[in-house]
C-alpha cells in the first residue's frame, strides 16, 4: 500500500512539473513542437504515466 501511494504521488508530482513547464513555454515554441495550449493538460498527463 505504501508503494502505491508513493507511486501515485510521484506521478502527480511529474504531472504538475510538466504542466508548469509547458505553461511557461511561448506559443510560438509550442506551435513549432505541434502542441496547442488546449493540449497541455493531456500532454502533461501522458508524460506523467511514463516516469
Beta strands, then each sheet from edge to edge (+ up, - down):
end
